[in-house]
Amino acid sequence: MQESTRLSYLQAMGIDAWSLRASGAEATASAVDTATADNAITDPLKLSVSDVEAWLAEQCLLPLHASDASANSLGNPHAAVMVLSQCLVSDKLSHQPFSGKSGVLLRGMLHAIGHDLADVLIGELDTPHTHGKKLSEHIAGKPLRAILFLVDLPVDADLALLDRLRGRALAMPDSHIAVHVSYHPNYLLSNPMAKARAWQDLKALQQQIGAV
């Protein structure tokens, strides 16, 4: 991807071009690492990596279209990357994952690392009381290399746990599928200051799978 094109996508995400420079990126990463370390000390939940991995495996995927209860995902079934999130109220109402402005921002995020919606698999988590398949069952046999798990939180939420999970070496149980945790586009729209940290997460995903 040409640098000018990449910059335009980053600008659409609201990330200043200077964050791409080596010195700026290192400074941003250092600040994030410091904040993460501080938050981790006061995190009362103390969830382990294995706890999160086991929880993810047990979650069900929401049928994404009301007219087709057997549809548990959207996008390319042969994709190397799955974008996963909890289902928001707006998505339930529209029967469409990452609806509205969240979808626009997600496309910008993917384009920034050389991908688009046509070459990823989209999934949304529902409560375990549905007829949807468990995530671990759904991804079995698929050529996935990574899951980008995007978490939406209330504006005033404590980010300690999320910051602990970002950048950690997560993986789905009994598989080689890496799990990268970052911010949901809906959260980024309300908290633009988090976009630089989301960009760090996207670069980590890109480094693992490579850009298209």
Residue frames relative to the residue before (quaternion, step in Angstrom):
aa qw qx qy qz dx dy dz
M 1.0000 0.0000 0.0000 0.0000 0.00 0.00 0.00
Q 0.4795 -0.6692 0.4831 0.2982 3.58 -0.93 0.90
E 0.5829 -0.6138 0.4054 0.3452 3.56 -1.08 0.80
S 0.6251 0.5453 -0.3462 0.4382 3.59 1.03 -0.73
T 0.6478 0.5074 -0.3142 0.4735 3.58 1.06 -0.79
R 0.6446 0.5255 -0.3171 0.4558 3.56 0.96 -0.88
L 0.6492 0.5246 -0.3126 0.4535 3.56 0.99 -0.87
S 0.6438 0.5279 -0.3303 0.4448 3.57 1.01 -0.80
Y 0.6443 0.5069 -0.3229 0.4730 3.59 1.04 -0.75
L 0.6511 0.5134 -0.3174 0.4602 3.57 0.98 -0.83
Q 0.6379 0.5172 -0.3255 0.4687 3.56 1.03 -0.76
A 0.6271 0.5326 -0.3315 0.4618 3.58 1.10 -0.74
M 0.6486 0.5003 -0.3035 0.4868 3.57 1.18 -0.61
G 0.5089 -0.6562 0.4186 0.3677 3.56 1.23 -0.34
I 0.5215 0.6147 -0.4193 0.4175 3.58 1.25 0.41
D 0.4309 -0.7149 0.4891 0.2529 3.58 -0.70 1.06
A 0.6037 -0.6011 0.3947 0.3441 3.54 -1.10 0.79
W 0.6125 0.5870 -0.3664 0.3821 3.58 1.02 -0.68
S 0.5841 0.5986 -0.3859 0.3894 3.58 1.14 -0.43
L 0.6119 0.5602 -0.3484 0.4363 3.58 1.26 -0.26
R 0.5682 0.6002 -0.3986 0.3976 3.60 1.13 -0.40
A 0.6414 -0.5765 0.3453 0.3701 3.54 -1.06 0.78
S 0.7022 0.4669 -0.2881 0.4537 3.58 0.77 -1.01
G 0.6607 0.5073 -0.3067 0.4605 3.59 0.97 -0.84
A 0.6561 0.5130 -0.3147 0.4553 3.56 0.97 -0.90
E 0.6512 0.5127 -0.3217 0.4578 3.56 0.99 -0.84
A 0.6447 0.5193 -0.3234 0.4583 3.57 1.01 -0.82
T 0.6440 0.5163 -0.3211 0.4643 3.56 1.00 -0.86
A 0.6622 0.5113 -0.3080 0.4530 3.56 0.91 -0.97
S 0.6399 0.5336 -0.3251 0.4473 3.58 1.01 -0.82
A 0.6593 0.5070 -0.3068 0.4628 3.56 0.97 -0.90
V 0.6502 0.5123 -0.3157 0.4639 3.57 1.01 -0.84
D 0.6455 0.5252 -0.3248 0.4494 3.58 0.93 -0.89
T 0.6519 0.5185 -0.3151 0.4549 3.58 0.98 -0.85
A 0.6644 0.4957 -0.3030 0.4702 3.56 0.94 -0.92
T 0.6376 0.5348 -0.3271 0.4478 3.57 1.01 -0.84
A 0.6596 0.5123 -0.3101 0.4542 3.56 0.92 -0.92
D 0.6517 0.5173 -0.3152 0.4564 3.58 0.96 -0.85
N 0.6771 0.4961 -0.2933 0.4577 3.55 0.95 -0.93
A 0.6289 0.5686 -0.3416 0.4054 3.57 1.00 -0.86
I 0.6173 0.5678 -0.3480 0.4188 3.58 1.05 -0.72
T 0.7651 0.3692 -0.1885 0.4928 3.58 0.98 -0.82
D 0.4377 0.7063 -0.4590 0.3144 3.60 1.26 0.03
P 0.2819 -0.8058 0.4934 0.1666 3.63 -0.45 1.13
L 0.6131 0.6008 -0.3535 0.3718 3.59 1.16 -0.44
K 0.1049 -0.8492 0.5096 0.0901 3.57 1.09 -0.71
L 0.2119 0.7879 -0.5474 0.1861 3.58 0.94 0.82
S 0.3538 -0.7300 0.5442 0.2140 3.54 -1.00 0.81
V 0.6653 -0.4765 0.3845 0.4272 3.54 -1.30 0.26
S 0.6637 0.5096 -0.3142 0.4483 3.59 0.90 -0.86
D 0.5872 0.5652 -0.3664 0.4489 3.61 1.11 -0.62
V 0.6858 0.4819 -0.2788 0.4687 3.56 0.88 -0.98
E 0.6444 0.5256 -0.3219 0.4526 3.57 0.94 -0.86
A 0.6697 0.4921 -0.2962 0.4707 3.58 0.91 -0.90
W 0.6363 0.5314 -0.3261 0.4544 3.58 1.01 -0.82
L 0.6513 0.5194 -0.3198 0.4514 3.58 0.90 -0.89
A 0.6617 0.5348 -0.3161 0.4199 3.57 0.86 -0.93
E 0.7103 0.4721 -0.2536 0.4564 3.58 1.08 -0.71
Q 0.5462 0.6382 -0.4006 0.3658 3.61 1.21 -0.24
C 0.3851 -0.7126 0.5418 0.2246 3.53 -1.20 0.62
L 0.3901 -0.6909 0.5555 0.2489 3.53 -1.19 0.61
L 0.4428 -0.7085 0.4954 0.2376 3.53 -0.92 0.97
P 0.4376 -0.6299 0.5584 0.3161 3.61 -0.98 0.75
L 0.3321 -0.8245 0.4310 0.1553 3.54 -0.48 1.21
H 0.7524 0.2784 -0.1932 0.5649 3.59 1.21 -0.23
A 0.4827 -0.6979 0.4470 0.2830 3.57 -0.72 1.08
S 0.6892 0.4883 -0.2812 0.4555 3.60 1.08 -0.68
D 0.7629 0.2676 -0.1554 0.5677 3.60 1.24 -0.20
A 0.1831 -0.8423 0.4996 0.0863 3.55 0.18 1.31
S 0.6374 0.5413 -0.3386 0.4314 3.60 1.18 -0.33
A 0.5707 0.5966 -0.3867 0.4109 3.59 1.24 -0.21
N 0.0772 -0.8315 0.5501 0.0029 3.55 -0.52 1.21
S 0.7871 0.1407 -0.0999 0.5922 3.58 1.22 -0.02
L 0.2634 -0.7432 0.5980 0.1438 3.52 -1.33 0.21
G 0.6753 0.4944 -0.3497 0.4211 3.56 -1.02 0.73
N 0.7665 -0.3653 0.2873 0.4433 3.52 -1.29 -0.50
P 0.3287 -0.7770 0.4977 0.2014 3.64 -0.44 1.15
H 0.6926 0.4432 -0.2703 0.5008 3.58 1.27 -0.30
A 0.3532 0.7755 -0.4649 0.2403 3.57 1.27 0.27
A 0.4637 -0.6537 0.5259 0.2847 3.53 -1.29 0.49
V 0.7652 0.2990 -0.1465 0.5510 3.58 1.23 -0.51
M 0.1233 -0.7536 0.6403 0.0828 3.54 -1.07 0.82
V 0.2160 -0.7409 0.6234 0.1254 3.56 -0.96 0.95
L 0.0322 -0.8301 0.5519 -0.0731 3.53 -0.53 1.24
S 0.1040 0.7827 -0.6101 0.0656 3.58 -1.07 0.75
Q 0.5573 -0.5172 0.4828 0.4345 3.52 -1.30 -0.01
C 0.4964 -0.6622 0.4699 0.3069 3.57 -1.16 0.55
L 0.2877 -0.7647 0.5571 0.1489 3.55 -0.74 1.10
V 0.6632 -0.5039 0.3702 0.4114 3.57 -1.24 0.42
S 0.6506 0.5247 -0.3226 0.4442 3.59 0.94 -0.85
D 0.6455 0.5117 -0.3225 0.4663 3.58 1.07 -0.69
K 0.6269 0.5296 -0.3353 0.4627 3.59 1.03 -0.75
L 0.6731 0.5061 -0.2968 0.4503 3.57 0.96 -0.87
S 0.7479 0.3908 -0.2118 0.4930 3.58 1.01 -0.79
H 0.3150 -0.7558 0.5016 0.2794 3.60 1.28 -0.25
Q 0.6226 0.5058 -0.3289 0.4984 3.55 1.09 0.71
P 0.3810 -0.7283 0.5127 0.2482 3.63 -0.70 0.97
F 0.8359 0.0957 -0.1028 0.5306 3.56 -1.10 0.72
S 0.1316 0.8299 -0.5248 0.1362 3.53 0.76 1.09
G 0.8251 0.2926 -0.1894 0.4447 3.54 -1.34 0.30
K 0.8412 -0.1557 0.1271 0.5019 3.55 -1.08 -0.79
S 0.5737 0.5833 -0.3826 0.4292 3.59 1.14 -0.54
G 0.6598 0.5093 -0.3007 0.4636 3.55 1.01 -0.82
V 0.6228 0.5332 -0.3357 0.4637 3.57 1.04 -0.77
L 0.6831 0.4740 -0.2881 0.4751 3.58 0.91 -0.90
L 0.6177 0.5417 -0.3516 0.4488 3.60 1.01 -0.74
R 0.6366 0.5181 -0.3343 0.4632 3.59 0.96 -0.82
G 0.6480 0.5124 -0.3159 0.4666 3.57 0.99 -0.80
M 0.6369 0.5299 -0.3213 0.4586 3.57 1.02 -0.81
L 0.6831 0.4794 -0.2889 0.4691 3.57 0.92 -0.91
H 0.6402 0.5274 -0.3267 0.4531 3.58 0.96 -0.85
A 0.6216 0.5727 -0.3423 0.4104 3.58 1.03 -0.74
I 0.7524 0.3004 -0.2038 0.5496 3.60 1.18 -0.44
G 0.6710 -0.5687 0.2811 0.3837 3.55 1.18 0.60
H 0.6335 0.4994 -0.3421 0.4819 3.59 1.15 0.48
D 0.1155 -0.7602 0.6255 0.1321 3.54 -1.34 0.12
L 0.7342 -0.4455 0.2807 0.4285 3.57 -1.29 0.15
A 0.6165 0.5817 -0.3428 0.4051 3.58 1.17 -0.54
D 0.7765 0.3220 -0.1949 0.5053 3.61 1.10 -0.45
V 0.6350 0.4400 -0.3758 0.5118 3.59 1.14 0.65
L 0.3955 -0.6675 0.5718 0.2667 3.52 -1.34 0.28
I 0.2135 -0.7885 0.5689 0.0956 3.58 -0.86 0.98
G 0.0688 0.7934 -0.6026 0.0505 3.57 -0.94 0.86
E 0.1269 -0.7760 0.6117 0.0866 3.58 -1.18 0.57
L 0.4082 -0.7331 0.5009 0.2121 3.54 -0.98 0.93
D 0.1420 -0.7580 0.6317 0.0797 3.52 -1.09 0.84
T 0.6635 -0.4455 0.3788 0.4666 3.56 -1.28 -0.03
P 0.5844 -0.6136 0.3932 0.3568 3.62 -1.12 0.45
H 0.5908 0.5959 -0.3659 0.4024 3.60 1.24 0.08
T 0.5391 0.6027 -0.4209 0.4110 3.59 1.09 0.59
H 0.5666 -0.5848 0.4529 0.3631 3.53 -1.32 0.06
G 0.4204 0.6995 -0.4760 0.3276 3.58 1.21 0.21
K 0.5374 -0.6240 0.4599 0.3321 3.55 -1.17 0.58
K 0.5599 -0.5626 0.4758 0.3791 3.55 -1.21 0.47
L 0.6239 -0.5662 0.3866 0.3751 3.53 -1.11 0.67
S 0.6531 0.5242 -0.3243 0.4399 3.59 0.90 -0.87
E 0.6571 0.4896 -0.3042 0.4858 3.58 1.08 -0.71
H 0.6627 0.5410 -0.3100 0.4148 3.55 0.95 -0.89
I 0.7479 0.4044 -0.2287 0.4741 3.58 0.93 -0.83
A 0.4392 0.7004 -0.4642 0.3178 3.59 1.24 -0.11
G 0.8220 0.2212 -0.1788 0.4934 3.57 -0.85 0.97
K 0.5796 0.5633 -0.3889 0.4421 3.59 1.24 -0.09
P 0.4974 -0.6887 0.4453 0.2827 3.61 -1.08 0.69
L 0.2275 0.8032 -0.5215 0.1766 3.58 1.07 0.67
R 0.2000 -0.7639 0.6026 0.1154 3.52 -1.14 0.77
A 0.8141 0.0420 0.0078 0.5791 3.57 1.14 -0.55
I 0.1920 -0.7265 0.6468 0.1305 3.53 -1.30 0.58
L 0.1932 -0.7463 0.6278 0.1075 3.55 -0.89 1.00
F 0.1049 -0.8209 0.5613 0.0102 3.57 -0.25 1.31
L 0.1182 -0.8253 0.5522 0.0040 3.56 -0.39 1.32
V 0.1745 -0.8265 0.5345 0.0262 3.55 -0.58 1.24
D 0.1921 -0.7570 0.6146 0.1106 3.56 -0.91 0.98
L 0.0575 -0.8003 0.5966 -0.0166 3.56 -0.98 0.91
P 0.5895 -0.5308 0.4448 0.4158 3.60 -1.19 0.35
V 0.6536 -0.5488 0.3526 0.3839 3.55 -1.13 0.66
D 0.7712 0.3498 -0.1853 0.4985 3.59 0.96 -0.84
A 0.3491 0.7708 -0.4755 0.2406 3.60 1.22 0.35
D 0.4957 -0.6106 0.5265 0.3229 3.54 -1.28 0.49
L 0.2610 -0.8133 0.5073 0.1144 3.58 -0.55 1.18
A 0.3415 0.7857 -0.4778 0.1942 3.60 1.23 0.05
L 0.6998 0.4644 -0.2904 0.4585 3.58 0.79 -0.97
L 0.6534 0.5122 -0.3210 0.4557 3.58 0.90 -0.89
D 0.6736 0.4902 -0.3029 0.4628 3.57 0.91 -0.83
R 0.6026 0.5416 -0.3601 0.4625 3.59 1.15 -0.52
L 0.7053 0.4724 -0.2663 0.4566 3.58 1.01 -0.81
R 0.5872 0.5731 -0.3743 0.4319 3.57 1.09 -0.62
G 0.8263 0.2193 -0.1739 0.4888 3.55 -0.92 0.95
R 0.5475 0.6077 -0.4057 0.4078 3.60 1.26 0.00
A 0.5053 -0.6412 0.4886 0.3079 3.56 -1.24 0.49
L 0.0558 0.8066 -0.5798 0.1009 3.55 0.19 1.32
A 0.0198 0.7830 -0.6217 0.0056 3.57 -1.21 0.51
M 0.5217 -0.6008 0.4903 0.3555 3.56 -1.16 0.55
P 0.5631 -0.6194 0.4187 0.3521 3.61 -0.98 0.79
D 0.8547 0.0969 -0.1020 0.4997 3.55 -1.10 0.84
S 0.6817 0.4094 -0.3159 0.5176 3.57 0.98 0.77
H 0.4584 -0.6547 0.5224 0.2972 3.52 -1.37 0.13
I 0.4303 0.7102 -0.4529 0.3246 3.58 1.25 0.36
A 0.2897 -0.7643 0.5548 0.1554 3.56 -0.59 1.16
V 0.2148 -0.7606 0.6006 0.1209 3.57 -1.16 0.66
H 0.1073 -0.7773 0.6195 0.0244 3.55 -0.75 1.15
V 0.1888 -0.7965 0.5690 0.0781 3.59 -0.72 1.07
S 0.1332 0.7810 -0.6003 0.1093 3.56 -0.92 0.93
Y 0.6952 -0.4883 0.3590 0.3865 3.54 -1.37 -0.18
H 0.4821 -0.6400 0.5202 0.2956 3.56 -1.08 0.79
P 0.5905 -0.5822 0.4134 0.3762 3.62 -1.02 0.68
N 0.6110 0.5594 -0.3564 0.4322 3.59 1.04 -0.70
Y 0.6466 0.4950 -0.3138 0.4883 3.59 1.05 -0.73
L 0.6571 0.5221 -0.3139 0.4440 3.58 0.96 -0.85
L 0.6120 0.5537 -0.3530 0.4408 3.58 1.07 -0.66
S 0.7216 0.4068 -0.2360 0.5081 3.58 1.09 -0.69
N 0.7728 0.2421 -0.1184 0.5746 3.57 1.25 -0.44
P 0.1009 -0.8559 0.5038 0.0583 3.61 0.53 1.14
M 0.5703 0.6003 -0.3928 0.4001 3.61 1.13 -0.45
A 0.6383 0.5372 -0.3251 0.4454 3.60 1.21 -0.43
K 0.4800 0.7016 -0.4313 0.3024 3.60 1.23 -0.23
A 0.6200 0.5370 -0.3541 0.4493 3.60 1.02 -0.67
R 0.6537 0.4910 -0.3142 0.4825 3.60 1.03 -0.74
A 0.6191 0.5320 -0.3392 0.4675 3.58 1.07 -0.72
W 0.6217 0.5396 -0.3354 0.4581 3.58 1.07 -0.74
Q 0.6136 0.5302 -0.3469 0.4712 3.60 1.03 -0.70
D 0.6526 0.5115 -0.3097 0.4655 3.59 1.00 -0.83
L 0.6522 0.5145 -0.3121 0.4610 3.58 0.97 -0.84
K 0.6446 0.5153 -0.3245 0.4622 3.58 1.00 -0.76
A 0.6165 0.5323 -0.3449 0.4664 3.59 1.09 -0.65
L 0.6359 0.5097 -0.3165 0.4855 3.58 1.05 -0.79
Q 0.6537 0.5195 -0.3065 0.4570 3.57 0.92 -0.92
Q 0.6437 0.5320 -0.3256 0.4435 3.57 0.95 -0.82
Q 0.6702 0.5017 -0.3066 0.4529 3.58 1.03 -0.75
I 0.8105 0.3040 -0.1398 0.4807 3.56 0.72 -1.06
G 0.4133 -0.6928 0.4881 0.3332 3.59 1.16 -0.50
A 0.4794 -0.6645 0.4938 0.2911 3.56 -1.15 0.64
V 0.5517 -0.6034 0.4658 0.3384 3.53 -1.19 0.61
